[in-house]
Amino acid sequence: MDLGIRGRKAIVCASSKGLGRGCAAALAEAGCDLVVNGRHADILAETAAALRSRWGVAVTEVAGDVSQPEVQQRLLAACPDPDILVNNNGGPPRRDFREIDRKAIMEGVIGNMITPIELVKAVIDGMAERGFGRIVNITSLSVYTPIPGLDVSSGARAGLTAFLAGIARTVAGRNVTINNLLPGKLDTDRIRGIAPRGVSEEEHLRRMVSDIPAGRLGTPEEFGQICAFLCSVHAGYLTGQNIPVDGGSYVSAF
């Protein structure tokens, strides 16, 4: 399917690896020029080079933590009129809520709620004026199904979801959409890195897969393709939605 976005410009946050890279790759395949971002300049450079080589699109690298205002400014300077924004950021580490202090809570809220809101605010009016915009926020299945130990992440991402729900409706008539992708258990470094002490990686993966109806972990590549579709010309009538990408793990008839 031709997604109709060849030549469009996209900012993809936290895209040097994992789900962000999957989204960047799918958008590059669709013909978008990219601004990619990641904390580690060397990993980011490898990702950018791979995307350029495979898909022949322009890829600009902006290294740094997207939660920092100066990094956001450099992203927007590199792409002042983006057609597509994919908000993504690492979540806080798993920790019992009794161990979390005010500083840790604020860092989580800044990273997973305030930062994407700031970027949406910076780009949304330009998108509306030009008559095309696609904003996709990578949140988490924990918005629907809270996970003990990831309470800061769940709370911040739920806050982002509620904050943008009304805003999405205000720009829908200008062909600007805002949707959220809620990853469940996908095969990333983060999911592989949370094995309980004394449990092998193989056993950890077996336990995770055992309660997924699809019988496997999802991949960043297929996640990215879903993101790219939401950014396409075909998804203009889909906005304000939360879409689990979880192999059927979230059980609900509605």
Helices and strands as residue ranges (DSSP letters): E 9-12, H 18-29, E 33-38, H 41-55, E 59-63, H 69-78, E 84-87, G 97-99, H 102-109, I 110-114, H 115-130, E 133-138, G 141-143, H 151-171, G 172-174, E 176-183, H 189-192, H 201-210, H 220-230, G 233-235, E 242-245
